[in-house]
Amino acid sequence: MYSLTLGKVSDAIAHFIGLLHTSIEEARQKQAFESFKAHHAKDPQLEDKDSPVIKVDASHDLENFDPNVPYLGPAPVLEPWSHWTHVELNPPHIPIPGDDSDVYYPNFKAGGGGSVSYSSSGEVVLPTIDPPGSVAVLLNQEIRLDDNDYVSVGGSGLKFTPPPVDGTHLAALHSEAANLSPIDDLTMPGSTQEIVALVTTAAARLNDFNPDGHGDANVFALKADVIEGTYVNGVLVDDDAAPKLKDYADYIKDPDAQFGKDDFSAKPDSSDFMGKWGDGTVAPSVQLDAGGNTVVNSAVIVNDWASSGVIATVGDYVELNAVVQINAIADVDSIGKALNDWTSDPSPNETFNIASFQRIDPGADAAPDPAATPDFPSYYVVTQVTGDLIMMNWVQQYSFVMDNDIAVLASSGVKTMVSTGDNVAINDLTLNNLGYYYDLIIVGGSVYDANIISQMNILIDNDLVGAVNGFESGAGQISTSGNLLWNQAKILNVGQGNDSEALPGQYKTAADNLAAGNNTLPSQILQDDAFSGMDLLRVLYVSGSIYNLQFIKQTTIVGDSDQVALAMNAVTAHPEAQWTINTGANELVNFAAVVDVDGAMKTYVGGQAYSDEILIQADLVSHEPVLGAQNPDALVNEAVAFLADGAVDSGPDPHADHASVPIHSDTGATDGMQSMIS
């Protein structure tokens, strides 16, 4: 026997030849089939007209008629049952920034227990209720925006190289503002033990806080078992008299307004275009908008995960409601003497700290009729959570916006409009935890219930506006302030957790029975006035503790320190040009609301009961001069340099964090920022 071994090349050739033969054979078969198909068409076959054979399968025999059919009565009517309770709407007022309409949240009230159903034989059928699970929502929203621009417009032939904005002043102001808050350094808990430590630590720090001795800061602090009403910058006001954001914030009053919108939307008459728009002899002007930033943090939490008409805890009951609001601003501007004849916008900076505390008692309008015969439940059902029940929403919103611009401006005989600000940054969150309602919750451990809101606005708006030697202008207007800092918070509690009673003996007995695995309740519990009018009592037993923590922290930091040099066109001066400079008008808004639905008309506590509500509001205004006492015009002249003819300026090299705009014009007819001409 002989074997033949082919090399790789020979093997490939052999396979190729075999494949080629196969293709040829397929082509031949196709040709033969086409010929056969054509021949078949000439001799059609007749169909078989014989009747088909029908196959019948009757494998089932029919039985004789049987009249003895037993009578089945109608099915029993079963009333559907659900653990959801009846909801009545008694809306508290919670405004949302950016919305002119009022937003309402329902005031949940106990609907009078559940109902029982009956079997066909008339026996009582008790429903099965579900226990709640723990819920923990951890959210972090963060915005970081750097919009540091370098602009040269108008053909001045100058390069503006001032020193960069010193970030240490912003850091110092932030540190000083943080020192006003006793809870600024709280971190998110990672266990039930850390939740207890956070609540107790926050309560101790807030109680020990002293509003005095904080330098230039204006601090207001209020501590009480219960705080009711609305406080604006430390003053109690009627809810209707509280300031509304829509009356102060431009982005709400005119949300469609844009820089130069009216100027760009109108189209000139083409027949008179040169006479009104482009001959360079009519009303040359320069307008700079280097501020106008809008930064908003908005968070709303509604917690109705596990509520009840009565809460009975064997251990302690700790309740804490706290709001801390801080506004800090530094607005020390340096304006050159060359602008003394200009009109200064008198709009001042405005700061608002607005906090509302409200409590709704579901049993306030449910007093029984003394003449009526009390009707108490005859049945109860029990469900259980083994261990702890956690209801935690931890929300942090941070916004960092830097808009430190450098600009050298001149008039080239046309209408020049430059915008280096007008940034908008928004964090927005609405969180609804909607779960279960029970008539009675028995807790084998303790209850920790805390709602904490911390808000902080920090703004640095230290501007420098000066002119180089020889600068002249027509009418001018400058605005370097007009900033708005707004903190608004609301805590709404539905329930009577702050007015507790000692744990009655029958509730302690019930807790001991449930802990031992016996779901029997003493009959005295069914006779509690809170359960009057109910048919069925729905009971939740938590063998551990309940941890209810709602936490919102909002921090807004904006740096808008602009440095502007005013000059003349290098080819053709236009001293008649009109000027408008705006480096302020920033809006910093924090809005937070917590709606905590406990639903309890009665709270029984076997251990210690602690309830505290605390409000801290602070305003900090820094007057520290950042640019020294030098003349801004002198500073500008020291920081400018002439460019060689035909050179292209890429911006000041020392400022790597500033976006550079290469601009240079010898004719004065072009606009480095490609401004709209009108």
C-alpha positions in Angstrom: 0.0 0.0 0.0 1.3 3.4 -0.9 0.4 6.7 0.7 0.8 10.1 -0.9 1.6 13.1 1.3 1.0 16.5 -0.2 2.6 19.7 0.9 0.6 22.7 1.9 0.7 24.3 -1.5 -0.1 21.1 -3.3 -2.9 20.4 -0.9 -4.4 23.8 -1.4 -4.3 23.4 -5.2 -5.9 20.0 -5.0 -8.8 21.4 -2.9 -9.2 24.2 -5.3 -9.4 21.9 -8.3 -11.9 19.7 -6.5 -14.0 22.7 -5.7 -13.9 23.8 -9.3 -15.0 20.4 -10.5 -17.9 20.6 -8.1 -19.0 24.0 -9.4 -18.9 22.7 -13.0 -21.0 19.7 -12.1 -23.6 21.9 -10.4 -23.8 24.0 -13.5 -24.4 20.9 -15.7 -27.1 19.7 -13.4 -28.8 23.1 -13.5 -28.8 23.0 -17.3 -30.3 19.5 -17.4 -33.0 20.5 -14.9 -34.0 23.5 -16.9 -34.4 21.3 -20.0 -36.4 18.7 -18.0 -38.6 21.4 -16.5 -39.5 22.8 -20.0 -40.3 19.3 -21.3 -42.5 18.6 -18.3 -44.6 21.7 -19.0 -45.5 20.4 -22.5 -47.0 17.2 -21.1 -49.2 18.1 -18.0 -50.6 15.3 -15.9 -54.3 15.1 -15.2 -55.4 15.2 -11.6 -57.0 12.1 -10.1 -60.7 12.6 -9.9 -61.4 9.7 -7.6 -63.2 10.4 -4.3 -60.8 10.6 -1.3 -61.1 8.1 1.5 -62.4 9.7 4.7 -61.1 8.3 8.0 -63.5 8.6 11.0 -62.3 8.0 14.6 -65.2 7.6 17.1 -63.4 6.2 20.1 -65.7 7.7 22.7 -69.1 6.0 23.4 -72.1 8.1 24.3 -73.8 7.3 27.6 -77.5 7.4 28.3 -79.2 10.5 29.8 -78.7 10.8 33.5 -81.1 13.3 35.2 -79.5 12.9 38.7 -77.3 16.1 38.6 -76.5 17.5 42.1 -77.5 21.2 42.6 -74.7 23.6 43.2 -75.8 26.8 44.9 -74.4 30.3 44.0 -70.8 31.0 44.9 -70.3 33.0 48.1 -69.8 36.7 47.7 -66.3 37.5 48.9 -65.4 41.1 49.5 -61.9 41.9 48.2 -59.5 43.0 50.9 -56.3 45.0 50.6 -53.8 46.3 53.1 -53.9 49.8 51.5 -55.8 52.3 53.6 -58.2 55.0 52.6 -56.5 58.3 51.7 -57.9 61.7 52.4 -56.4 64.8 50.9 -55.6 67.7 53.2 -52.8 69.3 51.2 -49.9 71.2 52.8 -48.3 73.8 50.7 -44.8 73.0 49.3 -43.6 75.3 46.5 -41.2 73.9 44.0 -38.6 76.3 42.4 -39.2 76.9 38.8 -42.9 76.1 38.9 -45.5 78.8 39.3 -48.1 76.3 40.4 -48.4 74.9 43.9 -47.4 71.3 44.5 -49.4 69.3 47.1 -48.6 66.1 48.9 -51.5 64.0 50.4 -52.1 64.0 54.1 -52.5 60.3 54.8 -55.1 59.3 57.4 -56.1 56.0 58.9 -59.1 54.7 57.1 -60.6 52.7 60.0 -58.9 49.3 59.7 -59.5 46.4 57.4 -62.5 44.1 56.9 -63.1 40.4 57.2 -64.7 38.1 54.7 -66.8 34.9 55.2 -66.6 31.5 53.7 -69.6 29.7 52.1 -70.3 28.0 55.4 -70.4 31.4 57.2 -67.0 31.1 58.9 -64.8 34.2 59.3 -61.8 34.3 56.9 -59.0 36.6 58.0 -56.9 38.2 55.4 -53.1 37.8 55.1 -51.1 41.0 55.3 -47.5 41.4 54.1 -44.6 42.7 56.2 -42.6 45.6 54.7 -39.0 45.2 53.8 -36.2 47.6 54.6 -35.5 50.4 52.1 -32.3 52.4 51.7 -31.7 54.9 48.9 -28.3 56.5 48.6 -28.0 59.3 46.0 -25.2 61.6 45.1 -25.7 64.3 42.5 -22.8 66.4 41.5 -22.1 69.2 39.0 -18.7 70.5 38.1 -18.4 73.3 35.6 -15.4 75.4 34.6 -16.1 78.3 32.3 -13.0 80.4 32.6 -12.8 82.4 29.4 -10.2 84.8 27.9 -11.7 87.3 25.5 -10.2 90.1 23.3 -12.6 92.1 21.3 -12.5 95.3 19.3 -9.0 95.5 17.8 -7.2 97.1 20.7 -4.0 95.4 19.8 -3.5 94.6 23.5 -2.8 91.4 25.5 -4.3 91.3 29.0 -2.3 89.2 31.4 -3.6 89.8 35.0 -2.6 87.4 37.8 -5.0 84.4 38.1 -7.8 84.4 40.6 -6.6 83.2 43.9 -8.5 80.1 44.9 -7.4 80.3 48.5 -10.0 83.0 49.2 -12.8 80.7 48.0 -11.4 77.9 50.2 -11.2 80.2 53.2 -14.8 81.4 52.7 -16.0 77.8 52.4 -14.1 76.8 55.6 -15.6 79.7 57.5 -19.1 78.9 56.3 -18.7 75.2 57.2 -17.6 76.1 60.7 -21.1 77.7 61.2 -22.7 74.3 60.8 -22.3 71.8 63.6 -23.3 68.9 61.3 -21.4 69.7 58.1 -19.0 66.8 58.6 -21.6 64.1 59.0 -20.9 61.1 56.7 -23.3 58.5 55.4 -23.8 55.6 57.9 -23.0 52.1 56.9 -24.8 50.1 59.6 -27.6 50.5 62.1 -25.1 51.2 64.8 -23.8 54.1 62.7 -27.3 55.4 62.2 -27.8 55.6 66.0 -24.4 57.3 66.4 -25.3 59.8 63.6 -28.7 60.7 65.1 -27.4 61.0 68.7 -24.3 62.9 67.6 -26.3 65.4 65.5 -28.8 66.0 68.3 -26.0 66.6 70.8 -24.1 69.0 68.5 -27.1 70.9 67.5 -28.2 71.4 71.1 -24.8 72.5 72.1 -24.5 75.0 69.3 -24.0 78.6 70.4 -25.1 81.3 67.8 -22.8 83.9 69.4 -19.1 84.5 68.7 -19.0 83.9 64.9 -17.4 87.2 63.8 -19.1 88.9 61.0 -21.7 86.2 60.5 -25.3 86.8 61.5 -26.5 83.6 63.1 -30.0 82.7 64.3 -30.7 79.5 66.3 -34.0 78.0 67.6 -34.3 74.9 69.7 -37.6 73.5 71.0 -39.6 70.3 71.4 -41.8 71.4 68.6 -41.2 74.2 66.1 -44.2 75.4 64.1 -44.3 77.9 61.3 -42.1 79.6 58.8 -38.9 81.4 59.6 -37.3 83.9 57.1 -33.7 85.0 58.1 -34.5 84.3 61.7 -37.9 86.0 61.8 -41.2 84.1 62.2 -43.7 85.1 59.4 -47.0 83.9 58.2 -46.9 81.4 55.5 -48.6 83.7 53.0 -46.1 86.5 53.8 -43.0 84.3 53.2 -41.0 85.3 50.1 -41.7 83.4 46.9 -38.8 82.4 44.7 -40.7 83.3 41.6 -40.7 86.9 42.6 -36.9 87.0 42.9 -35.3 84.5 40.5 -35.0 85.7 36.9 -34.9 82.2 35.6 -38.4 81.7 36.9 -39.8 85.2 36.2 -38.7 85.0 32.6 -37.5 81.4 31.8 -37.3 82.1 28.1 -35.1 85.2 28.4 -31.7 84.8 26.8 -28.9 87.2 26.4 -29.6 89.5 23.4 -32.7 87.6 22.4 -34.6 90.6 21.3 -31.7 92.0 19.4 -31.1 88.7 17.4 -34.7 87.8 16.8 -35.6 91.0 14.9 -34.8 91.2 11.2 -34.0 94.6 9.8 -35.6 96.1 6.7 -33.3 95.2 3.8 -34.2 98.4 2.0 -32.6 100.4 4.9 -30.1 98.0 6.2 -27.0 100.2 5.7 -28.7 103.2 7.2 -29.7 101.5 10.4 -27.3 98.6 10.9 -24.0 98.5 9.2 -22.4 101.8 8.2 -20.4 102.0 11.4 -21.6 105.6 12.2 -24.8 104.9 14.2 -24.7 104.1 17.9 -21.6 101.9 18.3 -21.7 100.0 21.6 -20.1 97.3 23.6 -22.0 95.0 25.9 -20.4 92.3 28.2 -22.3 89.8 30.3 -19.8 87.9 32.4 -22.1 86.8 35.2 -25.7 85.7 35.2 -25.0 82.1 36.3 -27.9 80.0 37.6 -27.2 77.0 39.9 -30.1 75.1 41.5 -30.2 72.1 43.8 -33.7 70.7 44.4 -34.7 67.6 46.3 -38.1 66.4 47.6 -38.5 63.2 49.7 -41.8 61.6 50.6 -41.5 58.8 53.1 -44.6 56.7 53.6 -43.0 53.3 53.6 -44.5 51.9 56.9 -46.9 53.9 58.9 -49.6 53.1 61.5 -52.3 54.6 63.7 -50.6 53.5 66.9 -46.9 52.8 67.6 -45.8 51.0 70.7 -42.1 50.5 71.4 -40.6 48.6 74.2 -37.4 50.6 74.0 -36.7 54.3 73.4 -38.3 56.7 70.9 -35.8 59.3 69.5 -37.1 62.0 67.1 -35.0 64.7 65.6 -36.0 67.3 63.0 -33.3 69.8 62.0 -32.7 72.4 59.4 -29.3 74.2 58.9 -29.1 77.0 56.3 -26.0 79.1 55.5 -25.4 81.8 52.9 -21.9 83.1 52.4 -20.9 85.8 49.9 -17.8 87.8 49.1 -18.5 90.7 46.7 -15.6 93.2 46.9 -15.3 94.9 43.6 -12.6 97.2 42.2 -13.9 99.8 39.7 -11.5 102.2 37.9 -11.8 106.0 38.1 -12.3 106.2 34.4 -15.8 104.8 34.9 -16.8 107.4 37.5 -19.2 109.0 35.0 -21.0 105.7 34.3 -24.3 104.7 35.8 -24.0 102.1 38.5 -26.8 99.5 38.9 -28.1 99.9 42.4 -29.4 96.3 42.7 -28.0 94.9 45.9 -27.1 91.3 46.8 -30.1 89.4 48.3 -29.8 86.4 50.7 -32.7 84.3 52.0 -32.9 81.5 54.5 -36.4 80.2 54.6 -37.4 77.2 56.8 -40.8 75.7 57.5 -41.8 73.2 60.2 -45.2 71.7 60.1 -46.9 68.7 61.8 -50.2 67.2 61.0 -52.0 65.1 63.6 -54.2 62.5 61.9 -56.3 62.1 65.1 -57.0 65.8 65.6 -60.3 65.6 63.8 -61.2 62.0 64.8 -62.5 62.6 68.3 -65.3 60.0 69.0 -68.8 61.1 69.7 -69.4 60.7 73.5 -73.0 59.8 72.9 -72.2 57.0 70.5 -71.7 53.4 71.5 -68.1 52.5 70.9 -67.5 49.8 68.4 -64.1 48.0 68.7 -62.5 45.4 66.5 -63.3 41.8 67.1 -60.5 40.3 65.0 -56.8 41.0 64.4 -54.1 39.7 62.1 -50.4 39.9 62.8 -47.4 40.0 60.5 -43.8 40.2 61.5 -40.4 41.6 60.6 -37.6 39.6 62.2 -34.8 41.9 63.1 -34.6 45.6 62.2 -36.7 47.7 59.8 -34.7 50.4 58.0 -36.1 53.3 56.1 -33.3 55.6 55.0 -33.0 58.1 52.2 -29.6 59.8 52.0 -29.4 62.5 49.3 -26.3 64.7 48.6 -26.3 67.4 45.9 -23.2 69.4 45.1 -22.7 72.1 42.5 -19.3 73.7 41.7 -19.3 76.4 39.0 -16.2 78.5 38.2 -16.8 81.4 35.8 -13.6 83.5 36.3 -13.3 85.5 33.0 -10.5 87.8 31.6 -11.5 90.3 28.9 -9.9 93.2 27.1 -12.6 95.1 25.3 -12.7 98.0 22.7 -15.2 99.4 20.4 -14.7 98.9 16.7 -17.6 101.1 15.6 -20.3 98.5 15.6 -22.6 96.9 18.1 -20.6 94.2 20.0 -22.2 91.8 22.4 -20.1 89.4 24.4 -21.4 86.7 26.8 -19.0 84.6 28.9 -21.5 83.7 31.6 -25.2 82.7 31.6 -24.4 79.1 32.7 -27.2 77.0 34.0 -26.6 74.0 36.3 -29.4 72.0 37.9 -29.6 69.0 40.2 -33.2 67.9 40.6 -34.7 64.9 42.5 -38.1 63.7 43.6 -38.2 60.5 45.7 -41.5 58.8 46.8 -41.4 55.8 49.2 -44.9 54.5 49.2 -45.5 51.2 51.1 -47.7 49.8 53.8 -50.2 51.0 56.4 -51.0 49.2 59.6 -53.3 49.9 62.5 -50.7 49.0 65.1 -46.9 48.6 65.0 -45.3 47.0 68.0 -41.5 47.4 68.2 -39.4 45.1 70.4 -36.4 47.5 70.3 -36.3 51.3 69.9 -37.4 53.8 67.3 -35.0 56.3 65.7 -36.7 58.9 63.6 -34.6 61.8 62.1 -35.2 64.3 59.3 -32.2 66.5 58.6 -31.7 69.2 56.0 -28.4 71.0 55.5 -28.1 73.8 52.9 -25.1 76.0 52.0 -24.6 78.6 49.3 -21.1 80.1 48.7 -20.5 82.9 46.2 -17.2 84.7 45.3 -18.0 87.7 43.0 -14.9 89.9 43.4 -14.6 91.8 40.1 -12.0 94.1 38.7 -12.9 96.6 35.9 -10.4 99.1 34.8 -9.3 101.1 31.8 -6.0 101.6 30.0 -4.5 105.1 29.6 -6.4 107.1 27.0 -9.7 105.3 27.3 -12.8 107.4 26.5 -16.4 106.4 26.2 -19.9 107.7 25.8 -22.7 106.8 28.2 -21.9 103.7 30.2 -23.6 101.4 32.7 -22.0 98.9 35.1 -23.4 96.2 37.4 -21.2 94.1 39.6 -23.7 92.9 42.2 -27.4 91.9 42.1 -26.7 88.3 43.2 -29.3 86.1 44.8 -28.6 83.4 47.4 -31.6 81.3 48.3 -32.0 78.5 50.8 -35.5 77.1 51.3 -36.4 73.9 53.4 -39.5 72.3 54.7 -40.1 69.4 57.1 -43.6 68.1 57.3 -44.4 65.3 59.8 -47.6 63.4 59.6 -48.1 61.8 63.1 -48.0 62.5 66.8 -44.5 61.2 67.5 -43.5 64.1 69.7 -46.3 63.6 72.2 -45.8 60.1 73.6 -47.4 58.2 76.5 -46.0 55.6 78.8 -46.2 52.0 77.4 -49.4 50.3 78.9 -49.0 46.9 80.5 -51.1 45.1 77.8 -48.8 46.4 75.1 -45.7 45.2 77.0 -47.5 41.8 77.4 -48.2 41.7 73.6 -44.6 42.5 72.8 -43.4 39.7 75.1 -45.9 37.2 73.6 -44.8 38.1 70.0 -41.1 37.8 71.0 -41.8 34.3 72.3 -43.6 33.3 69.0 -47.1 33.7 70.4 -49.2 35.9 68.2 -52.0 36.4 70.8 -52.9 39.9 71.8 -54.4 40.8 75.1 -58.1 41.7 74.7 -57.5 45.1 76.3 -55.5 46.3 73.2 -58.6 45.9 71.1 -60.4 48.3 73.5 -58.0 51.2 72.8 -59.8 54.3 71.7 -57.6 54.7 68.7 -59.2 51.5 67.3 -62.8 52.5 67.8 -65.0 51.9 64.7 -62.7 49.2 63.2 -63.7 45.7 62.2 -60.3 44.2 61.9 -57.0 45.2 63.4 -53.8 44.9 61.3 -50.7 44.5 63.4 -47.0 44.7 62.4 -44.5 43.3 64.9 -40.8 44.4 64.5 -38.6 42.2 66.7 -35.7 44.6 66.4 -35.6 48.4 66.1 -36.9 50.9 63.5 -34.5 53.3 61.9 -36.1 56.1 59.9 -33.5 58.5 58.6 -34.2 61.2 55.9 -31.2 63.3 55.1 -30.6 66.0 52.5 -27.4 67.9 52.1 -27.1 70.6 49.4 -23.9 72.6 48.7 -23.6 75.2 46.0 -20.3 77.0 45.3 -19.9 79.6 42.6 -16.8 81.6 41.7 -17.5 84.5 39.4 -14.5 86.8 39.8 -14.0 88.6 36.5 -11.2 90.9 35.4 -12.0 93.4 32.6 -9.7 95.9 30.8 -11.3 98.6 28.7 -9.3 100.1 25.8 -9.6 102.0 22.5 -9.5 100.6 19.0 -5.9 100.7 17.7 -6.9 102.0 14.2 -10.0 104.2 14.7 -11.0 105.3 18.2 -14.7 105.5 19.0 -15.0 107.6 22.2 -18.7 108.0 21.5 -19.4 104.3 22.0 -21.9 103.3 24.7 -20.9 100.6 27.2 -22.8 98.1 29.3 -20.8 95.8 31.7 -22.5 93.2 33.9 -20.4 90.9 36.1 -22.9 89.9 38.7 -26.6 88.7 38.8 -25.8 85.2 39.8 -28.5 83.0 41.3 -27.8 80.2 43.8 -30.8 78.2 44.9 -31.1 75.3 47.3 -34.6 73.8 47.8 -35.4 70.8 50.0 -38.5 69.2 51.4 -39.1 66.1 53.5 -42.6 64.7 54.0 -42.3 62.0 56.7 -45.6 60.0 57.2 -45.6 58.2 60.5 -49.4 58.4 60.7 -49.5 57.7 64.4 -52.3 59.1 66.4 -50.8 57.6 69.6 -47.2 56.7 70.5 -46.5 54.5 73.5 -42.9 54.4 74.7 -41.5 51.9 77.2 -38.1 53.5 77.6 -36.9 57.1 77.2 -38.7 59.5 74.8 -36.6 62.2 73.2 -38.0 64.8 70.8 -36.1 67.8 69.5 -36.5 70.3 66.6 -33.7 72.7 65.8 -33.3 75.5 63.2 -30.0 77.3 62.4 -29.9 80.1 59.9 -26.7 82.1 59.1 -25.6 84.8 56.7 -21.9 85.5 56.2 -20.6 88.5 54.2 -16.9 88.8 53.7 -15.5 92.3 53.3 -11.8 91.2 52.9 -10.2 93.1 50.0 -8.7 90.6 47.5 -7.1 92.9 45.0 -5.6 95.3 47.5 -6.1 99.1 47.7 -4.4 99.9 44.3 -6.1 101.8 41.6 -7.8 99.3 39.2 -6.8 101.4 36.3 -3.1 101.2 37.4 -3.5 97.4 37.8 -4.9 97.1 34.3 -2.1 99.2 32.7 0.5 97.0 34.4 -1.2 93.9 33.0 -1.5 94.8 29.3 1.0 94.5 26.6 1.1 95.5 22.9 1.0 92.8 20.2 3.2 92.9 17.1 1.4 93.7 13.9 -0.2 90.6 12.4 0.4 88.5 15.6 -2.2 86.2 16.8 -2.8 86.1 20.6 -3.7 82.8 22.1 -4.4 84.2 25.5 -2.2 84.7 28.6 0.1 81.7 29.0 0.1 81.7 32.8 -3.6 80.8 32.9 -3.8 77.3 31.7 -7.3 76.9 33.2 -8.7 79.7 31.1 -10.1 78.9 27.7 -8.2 81.0 25.2 -9.8 82.7 22.2 -7.3 83.8 19.5 -8.3 87.3 18.5 -6.5 90.1 16.8 -7.7 92.7 14.3 -5.9 95.5 12.6 -9.0 96.8 10.8 -11.4 97.0 13.7 -14.2 95.6 11.5 -14.1 92.0 12.9 -15.2 90.8 16.3 -13.0 88.3 18.0 -16.0 86.6 19.7 -17.9 86.5 16.4 -20.5 88.8 17.9 -23.9 89.4 16.4 -24.0 92.7 14.5 -27.2 94.7 14.9 
